[in-house]
Amino acid sequence: MAAEGPTGSELLHVVALLGAAVVMVPIFRRLGLGSVLGYLCAGLLIGPFGFTWFNDPQAILHVAELGVVMFLFVVGLEMRPQHLWSLRRQIFGLGTLQIGLCTLVLTGVAMLGGLDPRSAFIGASGFVLTSTAVVMQLLSERGDIALPRGQKIVSILLFEDLLIVPLLALVAFMSPLPQMDGGGRGLGILTAIAALAGLVVAGVWLLNPLFRLLAAAKAREVMTAAALLVVLGAALLMDLGGLSMAMGAFLAGVLLSGSTFRHQLEADIEPFRGLLLGLFFLGVGMALDLAVVAANWPLILSGVLAMMAGKAACIYVVARITRSPHLEALDRAVLMAQGGEFAFVLFSAAQAAGVISGTANANLTAIVVLSMALTPLVVLLVRRSTHCDRPPSLDGVEVAEGLTGSVLIVGFGRFGQVMSQALLARDVDVTIIDTDIEMITSAGEFGFKVYYGDGRRADVMRASGAGNARLIAVCIDDRAAATQIAGMCGRLFPQAKVLVRSFDREHALELVALGVDYQIRETFESAVRFGQAALEALDVSPAEAAAVTEEVRRLDAERFALEVAAGDVRAGRPLIIGNTPPATPTPFTTPRRSSKRLDTTGGEASPPAEGDAAG
């Protein structure tokens, strides 16, 4: 008997999904409304309250959540453990402050809307959990994920993903229904810890050997299957442990961020990530119950506006308290002023536990879905009203295109300007690109030709002559962007030597790991020279001050070599000259005075024997 294939009805559903996305998304992108709103409207059209081609949006959402999982895996690939550790204050400090204030304010807003305290708290907690899918997609379209303002938002989203676990536990404690015993709760906690430990062990000791073995087999489709296995396996492991699937995929990405297969994994996952994430937004659009909205539209509409306004105000206040600029704080507030996909999980669990009623669940779910649908539109309106989305005027500025030169300088701030002088003094053919319009115009008044171009884009780098350059100097003051450009140059322009301005020792170690030909910390040499001037100001001879300065450079170089070998910024700690006495003191420089006898019976002190000065 021949195996049965997909039915015509199933194929119709697939064609409907793809057709709705293919038609609606380009239209909304062309109108400047973004792809997220296009997907949401497409889902509304073909869902139960549109053409009724789909009657079970929850089934689609359950599968499409894998798009969010894959998105977080790709984000994790861009975050090395050291970088994630450097964000700990933003994740737990900024995240705790924002979530605490938002929960308090939104609980009050929900109670004013007529909900009892328990339902109001659950509704507020669900709305606080921002939609990772919506925000990450908007950040990705704008290219902001790797920027400092984007990293703060990612940090808060990670903390919110962690928060779903204690919130679900809190729902169980609030439930008036019979509860499981303490042993059951303890077993759940142990299961979660075991799942997390298992993922870390697999990521550290198993994944890289696995990919090396598969790469040796040279089967391209097997590498793709292995990439999907890692993402879905990590998500499944976290799900079995009662944790967030997206968090599991993110941790898997972080553990593989230092792997030589990182870029291959990202390329393999990207098509699935984009398709499933689009499917997720389609499912959210289908899930908007227009019957519930129509029956309770005054309550739901006022709830959406009040909750979004309250959350945005809290986020703005927290951002300003933590010294973010006004426009950055406003942008973060409107980006995160919506509920998210974890709210559906929390509301369903709360209804099953008897904490909230079915009516409250339906109303709160409609409020969250509407907030997710409105967010792209609100972001667009705010950015246009504050002129954040307007591209800089390029009047009088040439865009990098068809350029050639022996040296390509990326970034022409203070560092790049000083660095360029040695090259220009020898008549080296130099091409310079930057994105600061004011700086480009000002540099032109001083005799410099600077082209407009973003070094993070491969097409711009090629147009700037990177493919033929002998040397690429990355002089920008953005740490994440400098790392991104350095990695891209190593992959795409191997003929050029890559020199990079580094931010600090940790950044320098990252650049060495990327294989750059030369890096220097932006303040190191000036600080060393400053110390030399301080010695001379204390009447130390110029020759001796220069010798001490050279010794500082030597010790720093030895320390850095140890750190590179160990891959740890703390490895060279014994070579740091501190202001507390070491266990076995050794003189840093040769003593300036001859030794003298302390006893007076021997008459005049004799000159020290050779070697005495070394103590």
C-alpha positions in Angstrom: 0.0 0.0 0.0 1.3 3.4 -0.8 2.0 5.7 2.1 -0.5 8.5 2.5 0.8 12.0 1.8 -0.5 15.3 3.1 -4.1 16.0 2.4 -5.4 18.8 0.3 -6.7 20.6 3.4 -3.3 20.4 5.1 -1.6 21.8 2.0 -4.2 24.5 1.9 -3.2 25.6 5.4 0.5 25.6 4.6 -0.2 27.6 1.4 -2.4 30.0 3.3 0.3 30.7 6.0 3.0 31.2 3.4 0.8 33.3 1.1 -0.4 35.6 3.9 3.1 36.3 5.0 4.4 36.8 1.5 1.7 39.2 0.6 1.3 41.2 3.9 4.8 41.6 5.2 6.3 43.3 2.1 3.3 45.7 2.0 3.8 46.7 5.6 7.5 47.0 5.2 7.0 49.2 2.1 4.6 51.4 4.2 7.3 51.7 6.9 5.3 49.8 9.5 7.7 46.9 10.0 7.4 43.2 9.4 6.0 42.4 12.9 2.8 44.3 12.3 2.5 42.7 8.8 2.6 39.2 10.3 0.1 40.1 13.1 -2.4 41.5 10.6 -1.9 38.5 8.2 -2.6 36.2 11.1 -5.8 38.1 12.0 -7.0 37.9 8.4 -6.6 34.2 8.0 -7.5 33.2 11.6 -10.8 32.3 13.4 -12.0 35.9 13.3 -11.0 36.6 9.7 -11.4 34.2 6.8 -11.5 31.3 9.3 -8.9 29.3 7.5 -7.5 28.3 10.9 -9.5 27.5 14.0 -6.8 26.5 16.4 -4.2 29.3 16.7 -2.9 27.8 20.0 -1.6 24.8 18.1 0.3 27.0 15.7 1.7 29.1 18.6 2.9 26.0 20.3 5.0 25.1 17.3 6.0 28.6 16.4 7.5 29.3 19.9 10.5 27.4 18.5 11.1 30.6 16.5 11.7 32.5 19.7 13.9 29.6 20.9 16.0 29.8 17.8 16.3 33.6 18.0 17.6 33.4 21.6 20.1 30.7 20.4 21.5 33.1 17.8 21.7 35.9 20.3 23.6 33.5 22.6 26.1 32.8 19.9 27.0 36.5 19.9 27.6 36.6 23.7 30.8 35.0 25.1 30.5 33.9 28.8 32.9 36.8 29.8 30.7 39.3 28.0 27.6 37.8 29.7 29.3 38.1 33.0 30.1 41.7 32.4 26.3 42.3 31.9 25.4 40.8 35.4 24.7 44.2 36.9 22.3 45.1 34.1 20.6 41.7 34.1 20.0 41.5 37.9 20.3 45.1 38.9 18.5 47.0 36.1 16.2 44.0 35.5 15.1 43.8 39.2 14.6 47.5 39.5 12.4 47.8 36.3 10.4 44.6 37.0 9.8 45.5 40.7 8.5 49.0 39.9 6.4 47.9 36.9 4.8 45.1 38.9 3.8 47.5 41.7 2.4 50.2 39.5 0.6 47.8 37.1 -1.0 45.9 40.0 -2.5 49.2 41.1 -3.7 49.9 37.6 -5.4 46.5 37.3 -7.1 47.0 40.7 -8.4 50.4 39.6 -9.8 48.5 36.6 -12.0 46.3 38.8 -9.8 43.2 39.4 -9.5 41.7 42.8 -5.9 41.9 44.3 -4.9 38.3 43.3 -6.1 38.7 39.7 -4.6 42.1 39.5 -1.2 40.8 40.6 -1.3 38.0 38.1 -2.3 40.3 35.3 0.4 42.8 36.2 3.1 40.1 36.5 2.1 38.7 33.0 2.2 42.2 31.4 5.6 42.9 33.0 7.0 39.9 31.0 7.9 41.7 27.8 7.5 40.0 24.5 11.0 38.7 23.6 9.9 37.9 20.1 8.5 41.4 19.3 11.4 43.4 20.9 14.2 41.2 19.5 12.7 41.4 16.0 12.4 45.2 16.2 16.0 45.5 17.5 17.3 43.1 14.8 15.6 45.1 12.0 17.2 48.3 13.3 20.6 46.7 13.9 20.6 47.6 17.6 21.1 44.3 19.3 24.9 44.6 19.5 24.8 48.3 20.6 25.0 49.3 24.3 21.4 50.4 24.3 20.4 47.1 22.8 22.5 45.1 25.2 20.6 46.7 28.1 17.3 45.7 26.7 18.6 42.1 26.0 19.8 41.9 29.6 16.3 42.8 31.0 14.7 40.3 28.6 17.0 37.6 29.9 16.0 38.4 33.5 12.3 38.3 32.6 12.8 34.9 31.0 14.2 33.7 34.3 11.3 35.2 36.2 8.7 32.9 34.7 9.9 30.0 36.9 9.3 31.7 40.3 6.1 33.3 39.0 4.7 29.8 38.2 5.8 28.6 41.6 4.0 31.6 43.2 0.8 30.8 41.3 0.9 27.3 42.8 1.3 28.8 46.3 -1.6 31.2 45.7 -3.9 28.5 44.5 -6.9 27.6 46.7 -6.9 24.1 45.2 -5.2 21.2 46.9 -1.4 21.5 46.5 1.3 19.0 45.9 3.4 18.1 49.0 6.7 19.7 49.8 8.5 16.6 48.5 7.0 17.2 45.0 8.1 20.8 45.0 11.6 19.8 46.1 11.8 17.2 43.4 10.8 19.9 40.8 13.6 22.2 42.0 16.1 19.3 41.9 14.9 18.5 38.4 15.5 22.0 37.2 19.0 22.2 38.7 19.9 18.8 37.1 18.6 20.0 33.7 20.6 23.2 34.0 23.8 21.3 35.1 23.3 18.7 32.3 23.1 21.5 29.7 26.3 23.2 31.0 28.2 19.8 31.0 27.1 19.0 27.5 27.9 22.5 26.2 31.4 22.6 27.7 32.6 19.0 27.1 30.5 17.4 24.4 29.3 19.9 21.7 32.6 21.0 20.2 33.9 17.4 19.8 30.6 16.5 18.2 30.8 19.2 15.6 34.5 18.4 14.9 33.5 14.8 14.2 30.6 15.9 12.0 32.7 18.4 10.1 35.3 15.7 9.3 32.5 13.7 7.7 31.9 16.6 5.3 28.1 16.1 5.2 26.5 19.5 4.9 23.0 18.3 5.7 24.2 16.5 8.8 25.8 19.7 10.2 22.4 21.4 9.7 20.6 18.6 11.5 23.2 18.8 14.3 22.6 22.5 14.7 18.8 21.9 15.0 19.5 19.0 17.4 21.5 21.3 19.7 18.8 24.0 19.8 15.8 21.8 20.1 17.6 19.4 22.5 18.6 22.3 24.8 15.0 23.6 24.7 13.6 20.2 25.5 16.0 19.7 28.4 15.0 23.0 29.9 11.3 22.2 29.3 11.6 18.9 31.1 13.2 20.7 34.0 10.3 23.1 34.2 12.4 26.1 32.9 12.1 28.3 29.9 12.9 26.7 26.5 14.2 30.0 25.2 16.6 30.3 28.1 17.9 26.8 27.4 18.6 27.7 23.8 20.2 31.0 24.9 22.6 29.1 27.3 23.4 26.6 24.5 24.3 29.5 22.3 26.5 31.1 25.0 28.4 27.9 25.5 29.1 27.6 21.8 30.0 31.3 21.4 33.7 30.6 21.5 33.5 27.6 19.2 35.1 27.6 15.7 31.8 26.4 14.4 29.8 29.5 15.7 29.3 31.2 12.3 28.4 27.9 10.6 25.8 27.2 13.3 24.3 30.7 12.9 24.1 30.3 9.1 22.4 26.9 9.5 19.8 28.1 12.1 19.0 31.5 10.4 16.4 30.2 7.8 14.5 28.2 10.4 14.6 31.0 12.9 13.2 33.6 10.5 10.4 31.3 9.2 9.3 30.1 12.7 9.5 33.5 14.2 7.2 34.8 11.4 4.9 31.9 12.1 4.9 32.9 15.8 3.7 36.4 14.9 1.0 34.9 12.6 -0.2 32.8 15.5 -0.4 35.8 17.8 -2.5 37.6 15.2 -4.8 34.6 15.0 -5.1 34.4 18.8 -6.7 37.8 19.1 -10.3 36.9 20.1 -12.4 39.6 18.4 -15.5 38.3 20.1 -14.0 38.9 23.6 -12.8 42.3 22.4 -16.2 43.3 21.1 -18.0 42.1 24.2 -15.7 43.9 26.6 -14.2 46.6 24.4 -14.4 49.5 26.9 -12.6 47.4 29.6 -10.0 45.9 27.2 -9.3 49.2 25.3 -8.8 51.1 28.5 -6.8 48.2 29.9 -4.4 48.2 27.0 -3.9 52.0 27.1 -3.5 52.1 30.9 -1.2 49.1 31.1 1.1 50.2 28.2 1.2 53.8 29.5 1.9 52.7 33.1 4.6 50.3 32.0 6.3 52.7 29.7 6.3 55.4 32.4 8.0 53.0 34.9 10.6 51.9 32.3 11.4 55.5 31.4 11.8 56.5 35.1 14.1 53.5 35.8 16.2 54.3 32.6 16.6 57.9 33.7 17.5 56.9 37.3 20.2 54.7 35.8 21.5 57.6 33.8 20.3 56.7 30.3 19.9 59.7 28.0 16.3 60.9 27.3 15.9 59.5 23.8 17.4 56.2 24.8 15.1 55.9 27.8 12.1 56.9 25.7 13.0 54.3 23.0 13.4 51.6 25.6 10.0 52.5 27.2 8.0 52.2 24.0 9.9 49.1 22.9 9.1 47.2 26.1 5.7 48.7 26.9 3.8 45.5 26.0 3.0 42.1 27.5 4.6 39.0 26.0 4.3 35.4 25.1 5.0 34.1 28.7 1.9 35.9 29.9 -0.2 33.3 28.1 1.6 30.6 30.0 1.2 32.4 33.3 -2.5 33.2 32.8 -3.4 29.6 31.7 -1.6 28.3 34.8 -3.3 30.8 37.1 -6.7 29.8 35.7 -6.0 26.1 36.1 -4.9 26.7 39.7 -8.1 28.6 40.4 -6.3 31.9 41.0 -8.1 33.8 38.2 -11.4 33.2 36.5 -11.8 32.2 32.8 -13.3 35.6 32.0 -10.3 37.4 33.6 -7.9 35.1 31.6 -9.7 35.9 28.3 -9.7 39.7 29.0 -6.0 39.7 30.1 -5.0 37.6 27.1 -6.8 40.0 24.7 -5.0 43.0 26.4 -1.6 41.4 26.0 -2.2 40.4 22.4 -3.4 43.9 21.5 -0.4 45.5 23.2 1.9 43.3 21.2 0.1 44.3 18.0 0.2 48.0 18.9 3.9 48.1 19.9 5.4 48.3 16.4 3.0 51.1 15.5 3.7 53.0 18.7 7.5 52.6 18.2 7.2 53.9 14.7 5.1 57.0 15.7 7.4 57.9 18.6 10.6 57.5 16.6 9.2 59.7 13.8 7.9 62.3 16.2 11.4 62.4 17.9 13.2 62.3 14.6 15.0 59.1 15.7 14.2 57.3 12.5 15.3 60.0 10.1 18.6 59.1 8.3 21.3 61.7 8.7 21.5 64.3 5.9 24.3 63.5 3.5 24.4 66.9 1.9 28.1 67.5 1.0 29.1 64.1 2.2 30.2 61.3 -0.2 29.1 57.7 0.5 31.8 55.0 0.3 31.6 53.3 -3.1 34.2 51.9 -5.5 37.1 53.1 -3.3 40.7 51.7 -3.3 43.6 52.3 -1.1 46.5 50.5 0.6 45.0 51.3 4.1 41.4 51.5 5.1 40.7 53.4 8.4 37.3 52.7 10.0 36.5 55.4 12.4 38.0 58.9 12.4 37.6 60.2 15.9 40.4 61.4 18.1 42.2 58.1 18.0 41.9 57.6 14.2 43.0 61.2 13.5 46.2 60.9 15.4 46.9 57.4 14.1 46.5 58.6 10.5 49.3 61.2 10.7 52.1 58.7 10.5 50.6 57.1 7.4 49.8 60.4 5.7 53.3 61.7 6.5 54.7 58.9 4.3 52.2 59.5 1.5 50.4 56.2 2.1 47.2 55.8 0.0 44.6 56.0 2.8 40.8 55.6 2.6 38.8 56.8 5.7 35.1 55.9 6.5 32.9 57.0 9.4 29.2 57.4 10.3 29.4 60.8 12.1 28.2 63.4 9.7 29.3 66.3 11.8 32.8 64.9 12.2 33.1 64.2 8.4 32.1 67.8 7.6 34.5 69.2 10.2 37.4 67.0 9.0 36.9 68.3 5.5 37.6 71.8 6.8 41.0 70.6 8.0 42.0 68.9 4.7 40.7 65.3 5.3 38.6 63.3 2.9 36.3 61.1 4.9 33.6 59.0 3.3 30.3 58.0 5.0 30.2 54.3 5.7 29.2 51.8 8.4 32.1 49.4 8.9 29.8 46.7 10.4 28.3 46.1 7.0 30.3 43.8 4.7 28.9 45.5 1.5 30.1 48.9 2.8 33.6 47.5 3.6 33.8 46.0 0.1 32.8 49.3 -1.4 35.4 51.0 0.7 38.2 48.8 -0.8 38.6 46.3 2.0 38.9 43.5 -0.5 42.1 45.0 -1.9 43.6 46.8 1.1 46.9 45.7 2.6 45.9 46.9 6.0 42.6 47.6 7.8 42.7 49.9 10.9 39.6 49.7 13.2 39.7 52.9 15.2 36.1 53.2 16.4 35.3 53.7 20.1 32.4 51.1 20.1 33.7 47.9 21.7 31.0 45.6 20.3 31.2 47.1 16.8 35.0 46.9 16.8 34.8 43.2 17.7 32.2 42.6 15.0 34.3 44.4 12.4 37.5 42.5 13.4 35.8 39.2 13.1 34.3 40.0 9.7 37.6 41.2 8.3 39.3 38.0 9.4 36.7 36.0 7.5 36.1 38.1 4.4 39.3 40.0 3.8 42.1 37.6 4.8 44.7 39.4 2.6 44.7 42.5 4.9 46.4 42.9 8.2 43.9 43.9 10.8 44.8 46.5 13.5 42.2 47.3 16.1 41.8 49.9 18.9 40.8 47.9 22.0 38.8 49.1 24.9 40.4 47.3 27.9 42.3 44.1 28.7 39.2 41.8 28.3 38.5 43.3 24.9 42.1 42.9 23.9 41.9 39.2 24.8 38.8 38.9 22.6 40.6 40.5 19.7 43.6 38.3 20.1 41.3 35.2 20.0 39.8 36.5 16.8 43.3 36.5 15.3 43.9 40.3 14.7 47.4 41.2 13.8 47.8 44.0 16.3 45.7 45.6 19.0 46.4 48.3 21.6 44.3 49.5 24.5 43.1 53.0 23.8 44.5 54.5 27.0 47.5 52.3 27.7 50.3 54.2 26.0 49.1 57.6 27.1 48.8 56.4 30.7 52.3 55.0 30.7 53.7 58.2 29.3 51.7 60.1 32.0 53.3 58.0 34.7 56.8 58.8 33.2 56.0 62.5 33.4 54.9 62.0 37.0 58.3 60.5 37.9 60.1 63.4 36.2 57.9 65.8 38.2 59.3 64.2 41.3 62.9 65.0 40.3 63.6 61.5 38.9 66.1 61.8 36.1 64.6 61.5 32.6 66.9 58.5 31.9 65.7 56.6 35.0 62.1 57.6 34.4 62.3 56.2 30.8 63.9 53.0 32.2 61.0 52.5 34.6 58.5 53.2 31.9 60.1 50.5 29.7 59.9 48.1 32.6 56.2 48.8 33.0 55.7 48.0 29.3 57.7 44.8 29.7 55.8 43.6 32.7 52.5 44.4 31.0 53.5 42.5 27.9 54.4 39.5 30.0 51.2 39.7 31.9 49.2 39.9 28.7 51.0 36.9 27.3 50.0 34.9 30.4 46.4 36.0 30.0 46.3 35.0 26.4 47.7 31.6 27.1 45.3 31.0 30.0 42.3 32.8 28.4 41.7 34.5 31.7 42.2 38.2 32.5 43.2 37.2 36.0 46.1 34.9 35.0 48.7 37.7 35.0 47.8 39.0 38.4 51.2 38.3 40.1 52.8 40.7 37.7 50.7 43.7 38.8 52.6 46.2 40.8 50.3 47.0 43.7 50.4 49.4 46.6 50.3 46.6 49.2 53.5 44.7 50.1 53.8 41.3 48.3 54.6 38.1 50.1 58.2 38.0 48.8 59.2 41.6 47.9 61.6 42.2 45.1 62.9 45.7 44.1 61.3 47.0 40.9 64.4 49.0 39.9 68.0 49.1 40.9 68.5 51.2 44.1 69.8 54.7 43.4 72.0 54.9 46.5 75.0 52.9 47.5 74.6 50.7 50.6 76.0 51.9 53.9 77.0 50.0 57.0 74.8 50.6 60.0 77.5 49.8 62.6 79.9 52.7 63.3 82.7 50.6 64.4 83.9 49.9 60.9 84.6 53.5 59.9 83.6 54.5 56.4 81.2 52.3 54.5 82.7 50.4 51.8 81.2 50.2 48.3 78.7 47.4 47.9 79.9 44.2 46.5 78.6 43.3 43.0 75.1 41.9 43.3 74.3 43.6 46.7 72.2 46.2 44.9 69.8 43.5 43.7 69.1 42.8 47.3 
